[in-house]
Structures are given as C-alpha cells and as structure tokens.
Amino acid sequence: MLWYVSDDLTKIVIMKNLTTILLSGMMISNVCGETAGQKAETAYTNGIAAEKAGDADAARVHYANALAVNPNHANARFSLGQLKLNGAAIAAKGREEKLGGVMIPTIQLDAVTVREAFEALALILDKESEDGAPNFVIQDPGDRFAGRKITLNLKNIPTKAVIKFMSEQAGAKVRYDKYAVVVSPR
C-alpha cells in the first residue's frame, strides 16, 4: 500500500493509526501466546495425571502435545525423557494398581497347585473385571513349585491381596509385565 502524505497533520494521524495497529497486533499476539501457553500447560498437566494413573502411553501423547504447542516447555521435555527411561515401570505399576483394585467376591481353594490357583483366579477375574483377566504366566524352569499347594477361603477381597496370599503360600514372587503377570519361585 502506498500513501502520499502532503502535510504534517496527516503524518501524525497516519503514525497514530500505525502505532495503534502495531500495539493491537502485539496485544493479540500476547493473548494468543497465553492461550498456547495454557494449552501446553493443560497438556502437560494431563500427562502428569496419566503418568500417575500408570498410563505411560497416554502420558507420552500428552507430553508430546505440550511440546507441539510450546517446544520450549522444559517440564514436558524433561517428563518425556523420564518416561522413556521409566515408562515400562510406570505402566507395570498402573496395571498392578488397576488389577489390584478388582474385588473378588469369593475364592475357595483347597490344596491346589500354583498353576491351578492362578487359573482359578483368572476365571474369577474374567467375570469380575471389566478388562477381563490378565495372562498369568508361571515361570518355573526348575520345577520348584511341584510340591507346593495353595489353600484359601476368602470373601470380598481385592485381587492384589489374593495374589499376595497365593504368592506367600507358594513361595513365589510376582512381576507385572506389559502383557502378563509373571509368577516365579523366590
């Protein structure tokens, strides 16, 4: 746009209008920056919540979204790096908590093998859990569970407690992996 200015008064009016336009543009830019900053902070906060819930995949997505909106978001960058290091442990802890919260109305076992006990628990979890039962994998290459029996008679108890009682009686340790709950001798 080309303007021809003939007198000083017109110059002043044009300068005033340009200043107003520039200041308005800066204010709009600041408002948009705050909105982008708020979006980044919301995504980061959602990432923290997902991480605490044990959902490492969702946390990763939220942190990446925060960085997409604000590539300089230091906390999101740090949390994403930590998630790369600790993601599997966070996800396993989340699976443990989610599974552990399922209430078992009743479980009665009378001198059953370790494998039979976890198969019975899987059948109950299929019925009681929205997500169904996890895969219980018995790792016993030395056949150390061979003579061990489990007896339980429990009512209205969280799955986490049932697994604890079963593993104590069997002399087992339990590990929550990505696709299975692994039971092995101590």
C-alpha positions in Angstrom: 0.0 0.0 0.0 1.4 3.4 -1.0 0.5 6.6 0.8 1.3 10.0 -0.3 1.4 12.5 2.6 1.2 16.2 1.9 1.2 17.7 5.3 2.4 17.2 8.9 -1.1 16.7 10.3 -1.7 13.7 8.0 1.7 12.3 9.0 0.7 12.4 12.7 -2.7 10.8 12.1 -1.1 8.0 10.0 1.6 7.5 12.6 -1.0 7.3 15.3 -3.0 4.7 13.3 0.1 2.7 12.6 1.0 2.7 16.3 -2.5 1.6 17.2 -2.4 -1.2 14.7 1.1 -2.3 15.9 0.0 -2.3 19.6 -3.2 -4.1 18.8 -1.2 -6.7 16.9 1.2 -7.1 19.8 -1.7 -7.5 22.3 -3.4 -10.1 20.1 0.0 -11.9 19.8 0.3 -11.9 23.6 -3.2 -13.2 24.1 -2.6 -16.0 21.5 0.7 -16.8 23.3 -1.0 -17.1 26.6 -3.6 -19.3 25.0 -0.9 -21.5 23.5 0.9 -21.5 26.9 -2.3 -22.5 28.6 -2.8 -25.3 26.1 0.7 -26.5 26.6 0.3 -26.4 30.4 -3.0 -28.3 30.2 -1.4 -31.0 28.0 1.5 -31.2 30.5 -0.9 -31.5 33.5 -2.8 -34.2 31.7 0.4 -36.0 31.1 1.3 -36.0 34.8 -2.2 -37.3 35.6 -1.9 -40.1 33.1 1.6 -41.0 34.4 0.3 -41.1 38.0 -2.6 -43.4 36.8 0.0 -45.7 35.3 -0.9 -45.0 31.6 2.6 -44.4 30.2 1.3 -44.3 26.6 -1.3 -41.6 27.3 1.3 -39.6 29.3 3.6 -39.8 26.3 1.0 -38.4 24.0 0.1 -35.5 26.4 3.8 -34.5 26.8 4.3 -34.6 23.1 1.2 -32.4 22.6 2.6 -29.9 25.1 5.8 -29.8 23.2 4.0 -29.4 19.9 2.2 -26.3 21.2 5.3 -25.0 23.1 8.6 -26.5 22.0 10.3 -24.7 24.9 8.2 -26.3 27.6 11.1 -27.6 29.8 8.9 -29.7 32.2 7.2 -31.5 29.3 10.6 -32.2 27.7 12.0 -33.5 30.9 9.0 -35.6 31.7 9.1 -37.1 28.2 12.7 -38.1 28.7 12.0 -39.6 32.1 9.1 -41.5 30.6 11.5 -43.0 28.1 13.6 -44.3 30.9 10.8 -45.3 33.3 7.8 -45.9 31.0 7.8 -49.7 31.5 7.9 -49.5 35.2 5.2 -46.8 35.3 2.9 -48.9 33.0 3.5 -52.1 35.1 2.7 -50.2 38.3 -0.5 -48.9 36.6 -1.5 -52.4 35.6 -0.8 -53.7 39.1 -3.0 -51.0 40.7 -5.8 -51.4 38.2 -5.8 -55.2 38.6 -5.3 -55.0 42.4 -8.5 -52.9 42.8 -10.8 -55.5 41.4 -12.8 -57.0 44.2 -13.1 -60.8 44.4 -16.4 -61.8 46.0 -15.2 -65.3 47.0 -12.3 -67.6 46.3 -12.0 -71.1 47.8 -9.0 -73.2 47.0 -8.1 -76.4 48.8 -4.6 -77.7 48.3 -4.3 -76.8 44.6 -1.1 -76.4 42.7 0.2 -72.9 42.0 -0.8 -73.2 38.3 -4.4 -74.3 39.3 -4.7 -71.4 41.8 -3.8 -68.8 39.2 -6.0 -70.4 36.6 -8.9 -70.2 39.1 -8.1 -66.6 39.8 -8.1 -65.9 36.1 -11.6 -67.4 35.7 -12.9 -65.2 38.6 -11.2 -62.1 37.1 -12.8 -62.8 33.7 -16.1 -62.5 35.3 -15.4 -59.7 37.8 -13.1 -57.3 35.8 -14.2 -55.0 33.0 -11.0 -55.7 31.2 -11.0 -59.4 31.9 -8.2 -61.4 33.4 -4.5 -60.8 32.6 -2.4 -63.6 31.3 -0.8 -65.3 34.3 2.5 -66.9 33.3 4.1 -69.4 35.6 7.9 -69.4 35.1 9.2 -72.4 36.9 12.0 -74.0 34.9 13.4 -75.9 37.9 10.0 -77.2 38.8 10.3 -75.7 42.3 6.5 -75.3 42.6 6.0 -79.0 42.2 5.2 -79.8 45.8 3.7 -76.5 46.8 -0.1 -76.3 47.4 -2.3 -73.3 48.0 -5.4 -73.2 50.2 -7.6 -70.1 50.5 -11.1 -69.3 51.7 -11.5 -65.6 51.2 -14.5 -63.3 50.6 -14.8 -59.7 49.4 -11.1 -59.1 49.0 -9.1 -57.1 46.4 -7.3 -59.1 43.8 -4.0 -57.6 45.0 -4.5 -59.2 48.4 -5.5 -62.6 46.8 -2.3 -62.6 44.7 -0.3 -61.7 47.8 -1.7 -64.6 49.8 -1.2 -67.0 46.9 2.4 -65.9 46.3 3.2 -66.2 50.0 1.9 -69.7 50.3 3.7 -70.7 47.1 6.9 -69.0 48.0 6.6 -67.0 44.8 7.4 -63.6 43.5 5.1 -61.7 41.2 6.1 -59.3 38.4 3.7 -57.3 36.3 4.9 -57.2 32.7 3.3 -55.5 29.7 1.2 -58.4 28.6 1.2 -60.7 31.6 1.5 -61.2 35.3 4.6 -63.4 35.8 4.8 -65.8 38.8 8.1 -67.4 39.6 9.8 -69.0 42.6 11.7 -66.8 45.1 
